[in-house]
Amino acid sequence: MLRLAAAFALLAGPAFGILVGTPAGATGLQIEVAGEGANGLITIDLLDDVAPDHVAQIAVLAGEGAYDGVVFHRVIDGFMAQTGDVQHGKIGGDMSRAGTGKSEHPNLKAEFSDVPFDRGVVGMARSQNPNSANAQFFIMFAPGHFLNGQYTVVGRVTDGMDVVDAIKRGAGPNGSVIGQPDQMKKVTVTD
């Protein structure tokens, strides 16, 4: 039940929309992680055939540099690590608001699929409204099949799960990271 409550606490923001202008050939992300817990590279295969609008938004945000310096603000051991709050989650900002922000781009309509939330799967964070995903995403430490069909799957970690596993954990049922969270130092779109 605790994990289910934490899953529904994954935040994004309100509104709807579809992003136009996907970088051509964007098929993945390379995330350089730095911090007290994790240091290294995470490679993600983006599933544009499964969630084209969400993948497009992530690729545009990464291309704009919006994810650079954004922290892993909610990290729940045995569940997931959440990041991507480009509004309130930048390193050096007010971490008490991390997890409540979104990007300047519109929120997205859900693109649910039959891809299960297995270890290493990347999903979009959202509020209780299924059509509220925007910029925040999470990486699964372990299977979380109770999320299947309720959150949009956008990718899979293909390299660097050791880095994911080392991300500094949060405390309490909400997984808020105390002190200095680990960060996505640089996020690059790959072809």
N, C-alpha and C positions, 0 to 999 in steps of 0.2 A: 504494500500500500504506500510505503514511503517513496518508493521509486515512481509509482504512478503519480503521486502528488508532485514530485520533483519534475516529472515530465510535463505536466500541465502548467508548471510555473515557468517554462521556457518562454521568454518574452521577446516580442518584436514590437510592432506598433499597429495603429489602425489604418484604414483606407484600402483602396484597391488599385490595380493598374497592371499594365504589361509593359515591359521594357523593350524598346526597339533599338537596334544598332549593336548587335552582338559582335564582338571582335571575331573576324573570320578565322576559322581554324582553331578556336579555343577549345582544347580538349582536356586540359588539366590545370592544376595549380601546383606550384612549389612554394612551400611555406618554410621560411627560415625562422626557427623558434629560438628564443634566448630567455634566460632567467635563472632563478635559483634551482628549479627542478629539472627543466629540459633545455637542452642545447643541441641543435642539429636541424636536419631537413626532413620535412614531411612531403611526400609526393601523393597527390590526389588525382585520380581519374574522374573527370566530370562526366556525368551521364546525361548528355544533352538529348539523347533519344528517349529518356525517361521523364525528364523535367526541363524542357527547353527554355521556358521563361525564367525559371529560377537560376539555371546555369548561366543564362545570358546576363542576368543581374549580377551574379557573383563575379563573372568575368569582367564586366564593365567596372565594377567597384575595385577589383584588383588592378585593372589597367589604369585606373585613376589614382592608384596609390592610397585609396581610402582605408584599406586594411593594414597598412604599414603602421606599426606601433600600437596595435590594438591588443589588449590583454585577454587571456583566458580568465574570465571573471567568475564563472560558475563551473566548478570541477567536482564531480561526485564520484568517489572511488567505487569501482565496480559497475559504473553506469556510463558516464560521458563527460567530455570537456567541452564547454560552450564558450564561444568567442564571437567576434564580428560586430560588436556595438561600435560602429564608426562615429556615432554622435557623442557618446559618453564614456567609451571604453579605451580611449587613447592613454598611453603611458604618460604619467605626470598629471593626469586629470583627476577629477573628483570621483574616486572609485565607488563612493556610496551610490552613485547613479548608474554605474555600469550595469548593463543588462536591460535598461529601460529605453534605450534609444534606437534610432533607425537611421537610414540614409536619406538623402534628398530625393531619391528615386521613389516611385510609387510602390505600395505594397502589392503583393502578388496573389492571384487566385491559386488555390491549392492544386497541386499536380500529384495526387496520390497514385501509387503504383503497387504492383505485387512484389517489388524488391523488398526483402525482409531487412529489418534492422539487426544485422549481424555485427560482430566485432569489426571495427575499421570502417563501417558505413558512416557516411556524412549526411546529416539531415538538416533541414531548415528549422530554426526556432521560430515560434510564433506565440501569440497570445491565445486565449480561449477561442477566438475567431479563427476558423481554419484558413481563411483568406487574408491573413495578416502577416505572413512572412515577408521580410524585407531584406535584411543584410546579415543578421545573426545566424550562425550555424553551429552544429555540434558534431563531435566525432565520438563514436561508441567505443568504450573500453571493452565491452562484453555484449553479447546478444541482449536485445531489449524488444522482443517480439510484441509486447503489449503496445508498442508505438506503431506497429504495422497498420497501414491504411489510415493513419491519423496525422502523420507528419510527412512532408515531402522529402524523398530521398534524392540527393543531388550528386553523390559521388561515393568513391571507395578509396581508402588509403591503399596505395600499391607499394609504397616503400616508406620506411620511417615509423613503423608502429612502436619501435623501441623508444623513439622520441615522444610519441603520443603517451605511451605508458609512463614516461618520466615527468609529465606535466604536473606542476605543483597542485596538490589537492586542496580543496576547500574544506570548510567545517560546517557541521550542522546539516539538517535535512535539505537545505537549499543549496549547499555546496559553495557558499560565498568564500572567496579566497581572502585570507587575512594577510596583511602586510603587502609585500610586493608580488603581484601575480606574474607568471610567465607571460611572454608576449609574442605575437607574430611580428617579428622585427621587419621582415620584408615578405610580401606575397607577390608572386610572379605568375602570369598566365603562360602556360606552355602549349605548344602545338602538338 
